[in-house]
Amino acid sequence: MTTTTDRRTDAYIAAFERLESAARDRAPWLAPIRKAAIACFADMGFPTIADEEWRFTSLAPLVETAFDVAERPGTAPGNLLRPHLLCGEGAACRLVFVNGFLAPELSAAAAAPAGAVVLSLAEAIERHAGLVEPRLGRLVDYEDRSPAALNTALFRDGAFVHVGRGRVLERPIELVFVSTGDGGPSACFPRNLVIAEEGAQATIVERYVGLGEVATFTSTVTELIAGDGAVVDHYRIQAEPGHAFHYSLNRVQTGRSANVRSGTFTFGGRLVRNDAHATLEGEGGDCTLNGLFVTRGQQHVDSHLRVEHAAPRCHSWEYYKGILDERSSGVFTGRIYVHPGAQKTDAKQTNKNLLLSREARIDTKPQLEIFADDVKCTHGATIGQLDADAVFYLRSRGIAEAAARSLLVYAFAAESLDAIRVAPLRRQMLAMLLDRLPQGELFKELTDSGPG
């Protein structure tokens, strides 16, 4: 990786030294993990467009901004946050983090269902080290992912979710992360660990929002481990303001006959990079990575996916869509990697993109690497504009051009939104989409009359 040396990089290293001094002896097993991560970041720096995995995404605006590592806020913005809660009373329990720190007054962790442990990660490290230590940081490699190394070195808190063997959670667990940007540009590093034991079933909703008026940088990592036969639905929603920078790594591991469905929905941010890396470790595992990003202005969203088939008879499906307007840009890179011996693999990868203006741009690169000889793998990508004939047809039925275009955009996105199994969340995502479309208010009833 090409190294970026900059005084901003030095500032993060100095922040690590302060954190290391303050956290000494609290979790001795964690110290070498943090040290290895900051050494990796110091060696690599932030990636540049000279790196193959980042060649369409310049981090120069991020590197050139002087971010201070966020500290625990004095007061939590409860009134401003309330409209952003995902599921309201539909959630089994909720953890809310402000600038990367748990806000107990906004959370409802006490309502955690029987058989589940839902805590801040900082508390879990102290109270449940036996569950956390063997897993935290064990799945994450830092090659081409120095922001993930930075998260590992600097995280202070985040969510810990443990669902016991055979437990079935009827309602979702909600995790909300808020950046406030109080006092100037600030950076936070939430870290999440989700463990579903053998035969467990759970739904996790993870959302990122911003409430301030200045630039923020969120670098977040979620490790999701699904044991044998576990079923996990996981949704990530990024809806930060247009001045926010966001990096995420969603690291998934599945056991034998486990089923993980993970959806990433990006509506906000100035510069966003979403990495997803799933490894199907157990025979008969199933993993779906679904995504939708909607951009406008000069937003840039980069989605990098890697699915590794490491065991026989596993199934995976990557299905990502992009809707780009004005001068916004996007990147999709998807890779299916089939290990030797992973026979009977069935893997599909699809990327579809809709450009709503002549200035919008998308770079897409689907890839297959196959080292087994009895597999079924497909991949493909499309880039297009709205069908002029379809627009004309709708206009001939008395629908105004702007409304016709909005209706067709909604139809394009509907397949991704319909994959959301949490009805209140699905309706909210639909409302967010319609808010971005000309005359989208004409279709608001879709948020109430849709499935679920």
C-alpha positions as CSV (number, residue, x, y, z in Angstrom):
1,M,0.0,0.0,0.0
2,T,1.2,3.5,-0.8
3,T,2.0,5.4,2.4
4,T,0.5,8.8,3.1
5,T,2.6,10.8,5.5
6,D,0.9,13.8,6.9
7,R,0.6,15.7,10.1
8,R,-3.0,14.5,10.3
9,T,-1.7,10.9,10.4
10,D,0.6,12.0,13.3
11,A,-2.4,13.4,15.1
12,Y,-4.1,10.0,15.2
13,I,-0.9,8.3,16.4
14,A,-0.7,10.9,19.2
15,A,-4.3,10.2,20.1
16,F,-3.5,6.5,20.4
17,E,-0.6,7.3,22.8
18,R,-3.0,9.2,25.0
19,L,-5.6,6.4,24.9
20,E,-3.0,3.8,25.7
21,S,-1.8,5.7,28.7
22,A,-5.4,6.2,30.0
23,A,-6.5,2.6,29.4
24,R,-3.4,0.8,30.8
25,D,-4.1,-2.4,32.6
26,R,-7.9,-2.3,32.1
27,A,-7.8,-5.1,29.5
28,P,-4.2,-6.4,29.2
29,W,-5.1,-8.8,26.4
30,L,-6.4,-5.9,24.2
31,A,-3.2,-3.8,24.4
32,P,-1.1,-5.9,21.9
33,I,-4.1,-5.9,19.4
34,R,-4.2,-2.1,19.6
35,K,-0.4,-1.8,19.2
36,A,-0.3,-4.0,16.2
37,A,-3.2,-2.0,14.6
38,I,-1.6,1.4,15.2
39,A,1.8,0.1,13.9
40,C,0.0,-1.1,10.7
41,F,-1.7,2.3,10.3
42,A,1.6,4.2,10.9
43,D,3.2,2.0,8.2
44,M,0.5,2.3,5.6
45,G,-1.0,5.7,6.3
46,F,-4.3,6.5,4.6
47,P,-4.6,4.8,1.2
48,T,-4.2,6.9,-2.0
49,I,-5.5,6.5,-5.6
50,A,-2.1,4.7,-6.4
51,D,-3.5,1.7,-4.5
52,E,-5.5,-0.6,-6.7
53,E,-8.4,-1.0,-4.2
54,W,-8.8,2.8,-3.8
55,R,-8.0,4.1,-7.3
56,F,-11.4,5.5,-7.8
57,T,-11.7,7.1,-4.4
58,S,-9.4,9.9,-3.3
59,L,-9.2,10.4,0.5
60,A,-7.5,13.8,0.0
61,P,-10.4,15.8,1.4
62,L,-10.4,13.6,4.5
63,V,-6.7,13.7,5.0
64,E,-6.6,17.5,4.6
65,T,-9.2,18.1,7.3
66,A,-7.9,18.5,10.8
67,F,-10.1,16.1,12.9
68,D,-9.8,15.9,16.6
69,V,-10.7,12.5,18.2
70,A,-14.1,13.0,19.7
71,E,-14.5,12.9,23.5
72,R,-17.5,11.9,25.5
73,P,-20.2,14.7,25.1
74,G,-21.4,16.5,28.2
75,T,-25.1,16.2,27.2
76,A,-26.8,13.9,24.8
77,P,-29.0,15.4,22.0
78,G,-32.2,13.5,22.9
79,N,-34.7,15.9,21.3
80,L,-32.8,16.1,18.0
81,L,-32.2,12.3,17.9
82,R,-35.8,11.2,18.4
83,P,-36.9,11.5,14.8
84,H,-34.0,9.3,13.7
85,L,-34.8,6.3,15.8
86,L,-35.3,3.3,13.5
87,C,-37.9,1.1,15.0
88,G,-39.4,3.0,17.9
89,E,-41.3,0.7,20.2
90,G,-40.9,-2.1,17.6
91,A,-37.3,-2.8,18.8
92,A,-36.6,-5.3,21.6
93,C,-34.0,-3.0,23.0
94,R,-31.8,0.0,21.9
95,L,-28.3,1.2,22.4
96,V,-27.5,4.8,21.4
97,F,-24.0,6.1,21.1
98,V,-23.0,9.7,20.8
99,N,-19.6,10.5,19.3
100,G,-18.7,6.8,19.9
101,F,-19.7,6.7,23.6
102,L,-22.8,5.0,25.0
103,A,-25.5,7.5,26.0
104,P,-27.4,5.5,28.8
105,E,-30.1,8.1,29.1
106,L,-31.1,7.6,25.4
107,S,-30.7,3.8,25.4
108,A,-33.0,1.0,26.5
109,A,-30.6,-1.9,27.2
110,A,-32.5,-3.1,30.2
111,A,-35.2,-4.4,27.9
112,A,-32.8,-7.0,26.3
113,P,-34.8,-10.2,25.7
114,A,-34.0,-13.4,27.6
115,G,-31.0,-15.2,26.3
116,A,-29.4,-12.1,24.9
117,V,-26.7,-9.9,26.2
118,V,-26.8,-6.3,24.9
119,L,-24.2,-4.0,26.3
120,S,-21.7,-1.4,25.4
121,L,-18.5,-3.0,24.2
122,A,-16.5,-1.2,26.8
123,E,-18.6,-2.8,29.5
124,A,-18.5,-6.2,27.8
125,I,-14.7,-6.2,27.8
126,E,-14.8,-5.9,31.6
127,R,-17.7,-8.1,32.4
128,H,-17.6,-10.7,29.6
129,A,-14.0,-11.0,28.7
130,G,-14.4,-14.7,28.1
131,L,-16.8,-14.0,25.2
132,V,-15.1,-11.0,23.8
133,E,-11.4,-11.8,24.0
134,P,-11.4,-14.9,21.7
135,R,-13.3,-13.0,19.0
136,L,-12.7,-9.2,19.0
137,G,-10.4,-8.3,16.2
138,R,-9.7,-11.9,15.1
139,L,-11.6,-11.6,11.8
140,V,-10.2,-8.3,10.6
141,D,-7.2,-8.1,8.3
142,Y,-5.8,-4.7,7.5
143,E,-4.5,-5.2,4.0
144,D,-5.8,-2.2,1.9
145,R,-7.9,-1.2,5.0
146,S,-5.9,1.2,7.1
147,P,-9.1,2.9,8.3
148,A,-10.0,-0.4,9.9
149,A,-6.6,-0.6,11.6
150,L,-7.2,3.0,12.9
151,N,-10.6,1.9,14.3
152,T,-9.0,-1.0,16.1
153,A,-6.3,1.2,17.6
154,L,-8.6,4.0,18.7
155,F,-12.1,2.6,19.5
156,R,-13.4,3.5,22.9
157,D,-16.8,2.0,22.8
158,G,-19.4,0.4,20.6
159,A,-22.0,-2.4,20.8
160,F,-21.8,-5.9,22.1
161,V,-24.6,-8.3,21.2
162,H,-24.5,-12.0,22.2
163,V,-27.5,-14.2,21.4
164,G,-27.4,-17.6,23.3
165,R,-27.6,-21.0,21.8
166,G,-31.0,-21.7,20.3
167,R,-32.5,-18.4,21.4
168,V,-35.0,-16.8,18.9
169,L,-35.4,-13.0,19.2
170,E,-38.8,-11.9,17.9
171,R,-38.0,-8.2,17.6
172,P,-34.9,-6.4,16.4
173,I,-32.0,-5.0,18.4
174,E,-31.4,-1.4,17.5
175,L,-28.0,0.3,17.5
176,V,-27.8,4.0,16.8
177,F,-24.6,6.0,16.4
178,V,-24.7,9.8,16.4
179,S,-22.0,12.2,15.5
180,T,-22.4,15.8,16.7
181,G,-19.3,17.6,15.5
182,D,-19.3,19.8,18.7
183,G,-16.7,22.5,18.7
184,G,-15.1,21.6,15.3
185,P,-14.3,18.7,13.0
186,S,-14.2,15.5,15.0
187,A,-13.6,11.8,14.4
188,C,-15.1,8.8,16.2
189,F,-14.4,5.1,16.0
190,P,-17.3,2.8,17.1
191,R,-16.6,-0.9,17.3
192,N,-19.3,-3.6,17.3
193,L,-19.2,-7.3,18.0
194,V,-22.2,-9.5,17.3
195,I,-22.2,-13.2,18.2
196,A,-25.1,-15.5,17.4
197,E,-24.5,-18.9,18.9
198,E,-25.6,-22.2,17.4
199,G,-29.2,-22.2,16.3
200,A,-29.8,-18.6,17.4
201,Q,-32.0,-16.2,15.4
202,A,-31.7,-12.4,15.6
203,T,-32.2,-9.1,13.7
204,I,-29.7,-6.3,14.2
205,V,-30.4,-2.7,12.9
206,E,-27.4,-0.5,12.9
207,R,-27.7,3.2,12.0
208,Y,-25.4,6.2,11.6
209,V,-26.7,9.8,11.8
210,G,-25.2,13.2,12.2
211,L,-26.6,16.2,14.0
212,G,-23.9,18.9,13.7
213,E,-23.0,21.5,11.2
214,V,-19.3,20.8,10.8
215,A,-17.4,17.9,9.2
216,T,-17.2,14.6,11.0
217,F,-15.3,11.4,10.3
218,T,-16.7,8.0,11.4
219,S,-14.6,4.9,11.1
220,T,-16.6,1.9,12.2
221,V,-16.0,-1.9,12.2
222,T,-18.7,-4.5,12.9
223,E,-17.7,-8.2,13.4
224,L,-20.6,-10.6,13.0
225,I,-20.1,-14.2,13.9
226,A,-23.0,-16.7,13.1
227,G,-22.6,-20.1,14.7
228,D,-23.8,-23.4,13.2
229,G,-27.4,-23.1,12.1
230,A,-27.8,-19.5,13.3
231,V,-30.0,-17.1,11.3
232,V,-29.1,-13.4,11.4
233,D,-30.6,-10.4,9.6
234,H,-28.4,-7.3,9.7
235,Y,-29.1,-3.9,8.4
236,R,-26.8,-0.9,8.2
237,I,-28.2,2.5,7.4
238,Q,-25.9,5.5,6.8
239,A,-27.8,8.8,6.8
240,E,-25.2,11.3,7.9
241,P,-25.2,14.9,6.6
242,G,-23.5,15.9,3.3
243,H,-20.4,17.2,5.1
244,A,-19.7,13.8,6.8
245,F,-16.9,11.3,6.0
246,H,-17.7,7.7,6.7
247,Y,-15.7,4.4,6.5
248,S,-17.2,1.1,7.5
249,L,-16.1,-2.5,7.5
250,N,-18.7,-5.2,7.9
251,R,-16.9,-8.5,8.6
252,V,-19.1,-11.6,8.6
253,Q,-18.3,-15.3,9.4
254,T,-20.8,-18.1,9.1
255,G,-20.7,-21.6,10.6
256,R,-22.2,-24.8,9.2
257,S,-25.7,-24.2,7.7
258,A,-25.8,-20.7,9.1
259,N,-27.8,-18.0,7.2
260,V,-26.8,-14.3,7.3
261,R,-28.5,-11.6,5.3
262,S,-26.8,-8.2,5.6
263,G,-28.1,-5.1,3.9
264,T,-26.3,-1.7,3.6
265,F,-28.3,1.4,2.7
266,T,-26.4,4.7,2.1
267,F,-28.2,8.0,1.7
268,G,-25.9,10.5,3.2
269,G,-22.3,11.6,3.6
270,R,-19.8,13.5,1.5
271,L,-17.4,10.7,1.0
272,V,-18.4,7.1,2.0
273,R,-16.5,3.9,1.7
274,N,-18.3,0.7,2.7
275,D,-16.3,-2.5,2.9
276,A,-18.0,-5.9,3.4
277,H,-16.1,-9.1,3.8
278,A,-17.9,-12.4,4.4
279,T,-16.3,-15.8,4.9
280,L,-18.5,-18.9,4.7
281,E,-16.5,-21.2,7.0
282,G,-19.0,-24.0,7.6
283,E,-20.5,-26.4,5.0
284,G,-23.9,-25.4,3.8
285,G,-23.7,-21.8,4.8
286,D,-25.7,-19.1,3.2
287,C,-24.9,-15.4,2.9
288,T,-26.7,-12.5,1.2
289,L,-25.1,-9.0,0.9
290,N,-27.7,-6.6,-0.4
291,G,-27.1,-2.9,-0.8
292,L,-28.6,0.4,-2.1
293,F,-26.9,3.8,-2.3
294,V,-28.5,7.0,-3.4
295,T,-26.3,10.0,-4.2
296,R,-26.7,13.6,-5.4
297,G,-24.7,16.8,-5.4
298,Q,-21.0,15.8,-5.3
299,Q,-21.4,12.9,-3.0
300,H,-19.1,9.9,-3.5
301,V,-20.0,6.3,-2.3
302,D,-17.5,3.4,-2.8
303,S,-18.8,-0.1,-2.1
304,H,-16.2,-3.0,-1.9
305,L,-17.4,-6.5,-1.3
306,R,-15.6,-9.8,-0.9
307,V,-17.2,-13.1,-0.3
308,E,-15.0,-16.1,0.4
309,H,-16.3,-19.6,0.0
310,A,-14.1,-21.7,2.2
311,A,-16.4,-24.7,2.6
312,P,-18.4,-26.9,0.3
313,R,-22.1,-26.5,-0.6
314,C,-22.4,-22.9,0.4
315,H,-24.6,-20.2,-1.3
316,S,-24.0,-16.5,-1.6
317,W,-25.7,-13.6,-3.4
318,E,-24.4,-10.1,-3.7
319,Y,-27.0,-7.7,-5.0
320,Y,-26.2,-4.0,-5.0
321,K,-27.9,-1.0,-6.7
322,G,-26.9,2.6,-7.1
323,I,-28.9,5.7,-8.0
324,L,-26.8,8.6,-8.9
325,D,-27.9,12.2,-9.6
326,E,-26.3,15.6,-10.4
327,R,-22.5,15.4,-10.2
328,S,-22.3,12.5,-7.7
329,S,-20.1,9.4,-8.2
330,G,-20.0,5.8,-7.1
331,V,-17.8,2.7,-7.1
332,F,-18.7,-0.9,-6.9
333,T,-16.1,-3.6,-6.6
334,G,-17.3,-7.1,-5.9
335,R,-15.2,-10.3,-5.6
336,I,-16.3,-13.9,-5.2
337,Y,-13.4,-16.1,-4.1
338,V,-13.9,-19.8,-4.1
339,H,-11.2,-21.7,-2.2
340,P,-9.8,-25.1,-3.3
341,G,-12.1,-27.8,-1.9
342,A,-15.2,-25.5,-1.8
343,Q,-17.1,-27.8,-4.2
344,K,-20.8,-27.3,-5.0
345,T,-20.5,-23.6,-4.4
346,D,-23.4,-21.5,-5.8
347,A,-22.5,-17.8,-5.9
348,K,-24.2,-14.9,-7.7
349,Q,-23.1,-11.3,-8.0
350,T,-25.2,-8.5,-9.5
351,N,-24.6,-4.7,-9.6
352,K,-27.1,-2.4,-11.3
353,N,-26.7,1.4,-11.5
354,L,-29.1,4.1,-12.6
355,L,-27.6,7.5,-13.7
356,L,-30.1,10.4,-13.5
357,S,-27.8,13.0,-15.0
358,R,-25.1,13.3,-17.6
359,E,-22.6,14.4,-15.0
360,A,-23.1,11.4,-12.7
361,R,-20.5,8.6,-12.8
362,I,-20.1,5.0,-11.7
363,D,-17.1,2.7,-11.9
364,T,-18.0,-1.0,-11.5
365,K,-15.8,-4.0,-11.4
366,P,-17.3,-7.5,-10.7
367,Q,-14.8,-10.3,-10.2
368,L,-14.6,-14.0,-9.8
369,E,-11.6,-16.1,-8.5
370,I,-12.4,-19.8,-8.6
371,F,-10.1,-22.6,-7.4
372,A,-12.6,-25.4,-7.4
373,D,-14.0,-27.3,-10.4
374,D,-17.6,-28.1,-9.4
375,V,-19.2,-24.7,-8.9
376,K,-21.9,-22.5,-10.2
377,C,-20.8,-18.8,-10.2
378,T,-22.2,-15.8,-12.1
379,H,-21.5,-12.1,-12.1
380,G,-22.7,-9.0,-14.0
381,A,-23.1,-5.3,-13.9
382,T,-25.3,-2.8,-15.7
383,I,-25.2,1.0,-16.1
384,G,-28.1,2.9,-17.6
385,Q,-30.5,5.8,-17.6
386,L,-34.2,6.0,-17.3
387,D,-36.0,4.4,-20.2
388,A,-37.3,7.3,-22.4
389,D,-40.2,5.1,-23.7
390,A,-41.3,4.3,-20.1
391,V,-41.3,8.0,-19.2
392,F,-43.3,8.8,-22.4
393,Y,-45.8,6.0,-21.5
394,L,-46.4,7.4,-18.1
395,R,-46.7,11.0,-19.4
396,S,-49.3,9.8,-21.9
397,R,-51.4,8.7,-18.9
398,G,-51.4,12.2,-17.5
399,I,-48.4,11.9,-15.1
400,A,-46.1,14.9,-15.1
401,E,-42.5,14.2,-16.3
402,A,-40.9,14.8,-12.8
403,A,-43.4,12.4,-11.2
404,A,-43.0,9.9,-14.0
405,R,-39.2,9.9,-13.5
406,S,-39.6,9.6,-9.7
407,L,-42.0,6.6,-10.1
408,L,-39.5,4.8,-12.3
409,V,-36.7,5.5,-9.8
410,Y,-38.8,4.1,-7.0
411,A,-39.5,1.0,-9.1
412,F,-35.8,0.5,-9.7
413,A,-35.1,0.7,-5.9
414,A,-38.1,-1.3,-4.7
415,E,-36.4,-4.7,-5.0
416,S,-33.6,-3.7,-2.6
417,L,-36.1,-2.1,-0.2
418,D,-38.4,-5.0,-0.3
419,A,-35.6,-7.2,1.0
420,I,-35.9,-5.4,4.4
421,R,-37.9,-7.7,6.6
422,V,-38.4,-5.2,9.4
423,A,-41.6,-3.3,8.3
424,P,-41.1,0.0,10.2
425,L,-37.5,0.2,8.9
426,R,-38.6,-0.6,5.3
427,R,-41.2,2.2,5.4
428,Q,-38.7,4.6,6.8
429,M,-36.1,3.8,4.0
430,L,-38.8,4.2,1.4
431,A,-39.7,7.6,2.9
432,M,-36.0,8.6,2.8
433,L,-35.9,7.6,-0.9
434,L,-39.0,9.6,-1.8
435,D,-37.8,12.7,0.0
436,R,-34.9,12.8,-2.5
437,L,-37.1,12.5,-5.6
438,P,-38.8,15.3,-7.4
439,Q,-42.5,15.2,-6.5
440,G,-41.8,12.2,-4.3
441,E,-44.5,13.5,-2.0
442,L,-47.0,12.2,-4.5
443,F,-46.1,8.7,-3.6
444,K,-45.9,9.0,0.2
445,E,-48.8,6.7,0.5
446,L,-46.4,3.9,-0.6
447,T,-44.8,4.1,2.8
448,D,-48.0,3.1,4.5
449,S,-49.5,0.8,1.9
450,G,-46.4,-1.2,1.1
451,P,-45.9,-4.8,2.2
452,G,-45.8,-5.2,6.0
